[in-house]
Amino acid sequence: MKNNIKRKHLIFTGSFAFLIILFLFGMGYVGNAGITYKNGEKQLEEVKEISPVITVPVILPLDKVLYDFKLKELANNPIPKVIEPKIDPKTGEPIPVPAITPKSTLWPVKTIYPNDGAILPFKRVVAYYGNLYSKKMGILGEYPEDIMLAKLTEQVKKWELADPGTPAQPALHYIAIVAQGSEGKDGKYRARMPDSEIDKVIEMAKKVDAIVFLDIQVGLSNINAELPTLEKYLKLPNVHLGVDPEFYMRDGKKPGKYMGTMDASEINFAIDYLAKIVKENNLTPKILVIHRFTQKMVTNYKNIKVVPEVQFVCIWMDGEGKQKK
């Protein structure tokens, strides 16, 4: 494993066929009386006052029927075959078809519904991953902004063509706190990206109506210390969270040399933190992505909370390196 090199062209396919949620903000202006001069005297111009008009975010109610349908569709559960009854040649009557007991499935899991305005499972999130300082950590930093956004837009169109029933939601997944090989000033083996870089990504996202994931690699720090540093961004309706257990190091081990682990209690801290932000700011559910690609990377996973304010995505597959031709 190369230190700090994590090439992921992320495609979140958890539960994604989504209601498009438009956040429209508009502000009118209050008109003031203007002053002009007529015959050498000041006179007030009559200016109509325009009351401030604020357009609040449109939050679509959760369609529970569609939600259940999409989960089953995405799980690829086999559709039971319809057996046509045969005709008895002697009697001309249909031969009774034996009842078929449906096989039990482990997915979708019985759980709570998310709050109104949830992205998953109604949309497929197609995200580009990386860091603007590095060309080796993912496509987000590999190409100039215009080329990268054009490529992302092209991928979104391909997914929508492949599955017209599931709208594709573009996303930029930015590593805002990066695990590194050097210990840094505080010995935590992680570097926090400056606000100016995070701001750049958020502005990029606006150009293609993308959502943003801010990713945390804690190194020798912990989620309790790192997550609050991103709170002002997580209060934005289009910003979500990713956390890398791979770089959640323990016992002084350096990131990049050993595989890290994250416990359910630490994930629950992130869930509670996001849920609090959602409640206090009247936001739609946040997506929390935990980059888990081995079983041991998350311990006590059965204790992970499920809350309507946070959509939890934990297990996925990703790739590193170039595709074989």
N, C-alpha and C positions, 0 to 999 in steps of 0.2 A: 504494500500500500504506500503510495507516495504521499509524503506529508503535504497537507493543504491542497492536494489535487483531487478534485471530485467532479468528474465530468458527468453531468446529468442533464439530459434533455427531458425534463419531467413531463409526463402526461398523466394527470390525475384522472383515473377512470372510475373511481369509487362508485358514486351514485350520481350520474350526471346527465340529466336531460332537463334543462332548467328553465324556469320561468325567468324571463329577462327582466331584471329589476333596474329601473332607471332612477338615478338619484338626480333630481332637477332642483337646482337652487336658483332663485331669482330674487333680486332686491330692487325695489323701486326707489325713487328719491323724493325727498320733500322739497317742494319748490319754495323759494323765498321771494319776497317782494323786491323787485329791482328798482334802482333810483335813476331817473333821467332828469335832464334840465329842459325846461320850457319857459320861454320869456324870462330867462334869467332866474327862475325860481325852481327849487327842487320839487319834484312831484313823484309820487309813488306809482309805479306801473302795477297794474293789476295782474297778478300771476296766480293762477289756480294752484292750490296746494294738492299735491299728489300723495295720498297716503302710502306708507311703505307696504309693499306686497311681498310676502315671503312664500315661496312655494316649498312646501314640506316634502320630504322624500315619499315617494309612492311605494308603499309596502303591500305586496299582494298577499292575500290570505293563503295559508297552506292548504293545498288540495290533497287531502289524505288518501283519497281513492287513487289519484295519479301517483302519489308518493309510493304507496304499496305496489302499484303496478310496475313502476320503474325499478324498484328494488328487485322484484322477481325477474323482470326482463334482464337486468344487468347481471343477475346471478346465473343466467343461462340454465335455469332448471328445465329439465326435459318436459315437453308438453305431452301429456298422456295421449296415446294413440286411440282413435275412435275405431272400435271393432264393429263392422257391419254384421248384423245377424244373418245367418245362412237359412235357406229355406229347406225344410224337410221335404224331399221328393215324394214321399208317400202321402203325407197329409197336406202338403202345400202351406203349412204353417211355419212361421219363423221359429228357428231353434233358439231357445233362451241363451243369452250370452252370460257367461259366469262373471260375477262381480270382481272387479280388479281393485285390490287394496292399494291406494296410492303410497308410494315410498316416502318416508319422512326425509326431510332435508334440513341441513344445518343452517342454511342461508335462504332468505334473510332472517336475521336474528330478531326475536321479539323484543322490542325496546320502546322507548318513548319517542314521540314525534318532536321535531324541532319547532322553534317558533316560526311565525309568519315571516315570509321573505327569505326563507332558506335557499341557498344555491343548490345544494345537493338534496336529492338525486336528480334534480330537474335539468341540470346542465352538466356538460363534460368540460372540465377545466383543462385547458391545454397551456402549459407553462414553460417558459424558458428560464433556465437556472444559471446562476453564476455570480460573479463579483466584478465590478467595473475596473478594478485594479489588476485583474488577472485574465489572461487569454486562455489559461489552462484549467480554470475551475468551472467552465461551462460556457455555453453559447451567448449568454447575456453579456459577457465581457469580451467575447472572442471577436466580434465584428463591430464596426461603427454603428451608431444608433440607428440610422436610417435603414441600413442593410438588415440589421437584426430584427427590427420591427416589421420589415417587409417579409422576411422569412417566417416570422411568427404568424403574420396575417395569412400567408400562404398555407401554413400548417392548419390553421383554424378552418380555412375553406375546405381543405382535404378531409378533415374529420367530419364536417357538416355534410359533405358530399357522400361520405361513406355511411353516415348514419343521420339522415335528414330528420329523424324523430327526436334527436337529442341535440339541442343547440350547443354550440361550442363557446366557452367563455375563455378568452385569452387572459393570460396571467404572466407576470414577471416575478420570479422567485429569487429574491436577492439575499445573499449571505451578508447580513448586517453586522454580525459578530463572528469573526473568523478564527478558528483554531490555528495555531502557528507553532513552528519548531523552536522559536526562541521564547524565553520566559517573559520578556517584557518588563516594564518598570515595577509592576506589582507581583511578578512571578506567577501569573495565572495562565500563561501560554495561550492567550487569545488577544485579538485586536478588535476594538470597537470601531466601526467605520464612522467617519464624521457625518454630522447631519447633512452637510452639503451634498454628500454622495447619495444618501437616502432620498433627499429631495429630488435629485436628478432622476432617480428611478421612478418616483411617484409622478413626476412630470412626463416622463416617457410613457408611462402607462396610460395617461390621459389621452395621448394621441391615437391610441387604438382601442379605447374603452376597455382597458384591461384592469383586472384586480391585481393587488400586490401581496406577495407573501414576504415577510421579513423573517429571515432564518437565523437561528442562534446555534453556534458551536461553542460551548462554554469552556472547553479546555479544562483547566484545574479550578475554574470558578464554579458557580452553580446557578441554576435557573432562578432562584430567589433573588440573586444579586443582579443578574443580567436582564431579566424580563422588564423590570421597572424602567430601565433606560430607554425602552422603546414605547413607553405608554402613550406619549403624545401622538405617535403615529398610529397606534392601535385604536385610538379614539376615532380615527377616520373611518367612514363606512366601508371603504373599499380595500382596507388593509387587514390582512390575516397573518397567521403565525406558523412558522415551521421550526422544529427543534431536532437536532442531530444527536441521538444517543451514541452514535459512532465516536463522537468527540466529547462525550461526557466522561471525563477521566476520573479515576479514583486512586488512592494510595500513592499519589505523586507521579503516576505514570504519564509519560509525555504523549500528547496526541499524535496520531499518525504512525506510531510504532505498535500500539495495542488497540484492540477493539474496545470501545467504551460501552457502558451500560447505563440505563436510566430506570429508576424504580417507579412503580405506580404512584407512590406518594409525591414524587417530583412532578410527574405528569399532572396529577390532580392539582398541584399548586398552580400550574399554568392554566388548567381548565377553570379553576375558581377565579383566577385573576382576569381571564378573558370574560367570564360570565359577569363579573362585577362591572367591567367596562361597558358591556352590552346593556346591562340594566340601567346604569347611571346615565348613559348617553342615548337611550332609546334607539338602539341599533338593531339591525337584523343579525342573525347568528353568525358568529365568527367560525372560520374553518381552522382547525388545529391539525397540522400534519406532523406526525412523528416518523422520522426516516428509519423505519425498522425493516431490515432485510435478513436478520438472523433471529432465531427465537430467543437467544440469551441476551439480546440487546435491551430487552424490556423485561424487568423482573416483577413478579406479583401482578401480572397484567389483568387478572380477574378482579382486582380491586380498583380498576380505573373507573372514575365516575362517568355517568351519562347525564347530561343536563341539556335542556332545550335551547340554551343560549350558545352552545358550542357544538359544531359538527366535527366529530373526531375521526381522523383518517390515520390509521396506524400501520397497516401492513401493505406493502406494495413491492413491485419489482422495478428496478432501474438498471441502467447499463453504463459501462465505462469503456472508453476506447472507441475506435472507429469500426463502422460496419464492414463486414467482409463483402467483397464484390464477387 
